[in-house]
Amino acid sequence: MGCHNTKKSVLSSMKRCLVICLLCVLSLCLLNGWQTRFQPLRATKPLSSSRDVTILLWYWPFGRSFSLKGDVCWDLYRIPHCRLLDQRSLFPSADVVVFHNRELVQGMQKLPFDLPRPQGQRWAWMSLEAPVYNGNLGKYANIFNMTITYRRDADITIPYGEIQAKASEEHLVEDIPLNKNLLACWVVSNYRSQHKRSQVYKELSAVVPVEVYGRWTKKPLPSRALLSTISGCYFYLAFENSLGKDYITEKLWRNAFQGGAVPVVMGAPLGDYKAVLPPNSFIHIDEFASIKDLGEYLQQLAEDKKRYSEYFTWKQQWKVKLYTDWRERLCKICSQYNSLPQQKVYSDLEAWVNNT
């Protein structure tokens, strides 16, 4: 009898253990399903039968290299099927070979004319300089198949910055900096009296006060203090050192826009600024009959807080993206590679670059 009771007890215990185990497994499954259901979806690399496009950077711009470990274009910028390399030994397998102009101009680098160029391989000329600083390009006739520069009509456009639409949850009214104690400011180190921007500054400073920072005035502004200093100015003189098609640099994108000052611009034609910037976000000197008229307008605008604040309403829907990493610029080639003409040669690169 005792033995029989013992068997029943063991069986009962086993049943309880089995039920508990089943409940635990069921709970884990439900929990896992719940977590999977509510986990944010991760971007997965799209499957495609198209092969990777191989981009070879022949040398790094200004001698400053970046890591190319892993699938850089996908890992950093979600651009698939893009292989970015800087190993010259892989020249025969490259679809595009990129050459930065500055080092060619200075004689620090040379084009690999001594290597047999694979059929279909494209050579790309890359520069972010204004035309006047690109040197003699006449010797590069019938060599390059692709241009990579800030110009909108380049094969690959790599601007210094751009305006991007905000997501709906980002549609917040940004506060306009109120710590304004300077009418206009300008940061300049490379001052040349013959530059148009220097002449405009002279005329403008005779009408309104302009605070100038930089090596020229022996008032250097460390990078950590740049934006906070500009935020104390109503207007920032985003004057380019050269006049040229689409030449709009970080002077506008970073200094003025991120510094919280209204940019007063000069460099590209008025139409080029209008093509890439929101309405009522900048002031172009060509909009005024004279620099004196411009100065008087700035003075009146700073005194009218309502009108001045309207120059910031664009920030409710738009945000600024800066481009500073050469890898991102190079990866952009892959996203446009298949839409580029296969048979294209710049017979007169110099003429194209100087077409302003």
Residue pairs with C-beta under 8 A, 6 or more apart in sequence:
43 78
45 71
45 74
45 80
46 80
48 80
48 81
50 81
50 338
51 81
52 81
52 82
52 83
53 81
53 82
53 83
53 95
53 96
53 333
53 334
53 337
54 83
54 85
54 90
54 93
54 94
54 95
54 96
55 82
55 83
55 84
55 85
55 94
55 95
55 96
55 98
55 330
55 331
55 333
55 334
56 85
56 86
56 87
56 88
56 90
56 91
56 94
56 96
56 97
56 98
57 84
57 85
57 86
57 98
57 326
57 330
58 86
58 88
58 97
58 98
58 99
58 109
58 112
59 86
59 99
59 100
59 103
59 109
60 66
60 86
60 100
60 326
61 100
61 102
61 103
61 126
61 326
62 100
62 102
65 86
66 325
66 326
66 327
68 84
68 85
68 86
68 327
72 84
72 327
72 331
73 79
73 80
73 82
73 83
73 84
73 327
73 331
73 334
74 80
74 82
76 325
76 327
76 328
76 331
77 327
77 328
77 331
79 331
79 332
79 334
79 335
80 334
81 334
82 331
82 333
82 334
82 335
84 327
84 330
84 331
85 94
88 112
91 97
91 112
91 115
92 116
92 118
94 118
94 121
95 120
95 121
95 122
95 337
96 121
96 122
96 123
96 124
96 146
96 333
96 337
97 112
97 121
97 122
97 123
97 124
98 124
98 126
98 148
98 330
98 333
99 109
99 111
99 123
99 124
99 125
99 126
99 144
100 109
100 126
100 127
101 125
101 126
101 127
101 129
101 134
101 135
101 137
102 127
102 129
103 109
104 110
104 111
104 135
105 134
105 135
105 136
111 123
111 143
117 123
120 342
122 145
122 146
123 143
123 144
123 145
123 146
124 144
124 145
124 146
124 147
124 148
124 155
124 156
124 333
125 140
125 144
125 146
125 147
125 148
125 346
125 349
126 147
126 148
126 149
126 158
126 329
127 134
127 148
127 149
127 353
128 149
128 150
128 158
128 160
130 240
130 241
130 242
130 243
130 244
130 247
131 242
131 244
131 353
131 354
131 356
132 242
132 244
133 242
134 353
136 350
137 349
137 350
137 353
138 350
140 346
140 349
140 350
141 346
141 347
141 348
141 349
141 350
142 345
142 346
142 347
143 345
143 346
143 349
144 345
144 346
144 349
145 344
145 345
145 346
146 155
146 156
146 333
146 340
146 344
147 154
147 155
147 156
147 346
147 349
147 352
148 154
148 155
148 156
148 158
148 329
148 333
149 157
149 158
150 157
150 158
150 159
150 160
150 246
150 247
150 248
151 157
151 245
151 246
152 246
152 272
152 275
152 276
155 336
155 340
155 344
156 329
156 332
156 333
156 336
158 323
158 329
158 332
159 246
159 248
159 276
159 323
160 248
160 249
160 250
160 253
160 322
160 323
161 248
161 250
161 252
161 253
161 254
161 257
161 320
161 321
161 322
161 323
162 253
162 276
162 320
162 321
162 323
163 276
163 277
163 278
163 318
163 319
163 320
163 321
164 318
164 319
164 320
164 321
165 317
165 318
165 319
166 316
166 317
166 318
166 319
170 319
171 316
171 317
172 316
173 315
173 316
174 312
174 315
174 316
176 260
176 308
176 309
176 312
177 231
177 232
177 260
179 231
179 232
180 232
180 233
180 234
180 302
181 232
182 209
182 211
182 232
182 233
182 234
183 208
183 209
183 210
183 233
183 234
183 235
183 298
183 299
183 302
184 204
184 208
184 209
184 210
184 211
184 233
184 234
184 235
184 236
184 237
184 264
184 298
185 210
185 211
185 212
185 213
185 229
185 230
185 232
185 233
185 235
185 236
185 237
185 261
186 201
186 210
186 211
186 212
186 213
186 214
186 236
186 237
186 239
187 212
187 213
187 214
187 221
187 226
187 230
187 255
188 197
188 212
188 213
188 214
188 216
188 239
189 214
189 215
189 216
190 216
190 241
191 198
191 214
191 216
192 198
192 241
193 199
195 241
196 243
196 266
197 237
197 239
197 240
197 241
197 266
200 239
200 266
200 285
200 291
201 210
201 212
201 237
201 239
203 291
203 292
204 210
204 237
204 291
204 294
204 295
207 291
207 292
207 294
207 295
207 296
207 299
208 295
208 298
208 299
210 237
211 233
212 219
213 219
213 220
213 221
213 229
214 220
214 221
221 229
226 255
226 259
227 254
227 255
227 258
227 259
227 260
229 259
230 236
230 255
230 256
230 259
230 260
230 261
231 259
231 260
231 261
233 259
233 261
234 261
234 262
234 298
234 301
234 302
234 308
235 261
235 262
235 263
235 264
235 283
235 298
235 302
236 255
236 256
236 259
236 261
236 262
236 263
236 264
237 264
238 251
238 252
238 255
238 256
238 263
238 264
238 265
238 266
238 267
238 282
239 251
239 264
239 265
239 266
239 267
240 247
240 248
240 249
240 251
240 266
240 267
240 268
242 267
243 266
243 267
243 268
243 356
244 267
244 268
244 356
245 268
245 269
245 272
245 355
245 356
246 268
246 272
246 276
247 267
247 268
248 265
248 267
248 268
248 272
248 273
248 276
249 267
250 322
251 263
252 263
252 265
252 282
253 320
253 322
254 322
255 261
255 263
256 262
256 263
256 282
257 263
257 281
257 320
258 320
258 322
262 282
262 283
262 301
262 308
262 311
262 312
263 281
263 282
263 283
264 282
264 283
264 284
264 285
264 294
264 298
265 273
265 282
265 283
265 284
265 285
266 284
266 285
266 286
269 286
270 284
270 286
270 287
273 282
273 284
278 314
278 317
278 318
279 314
280 310
280 311
280 313
280 314
281 311
281 314
282 311
283 294
283 297
283 298
285 291
285 294
287 294
288 294
288 297
301 307
301 308
302 308
323 329
346 352
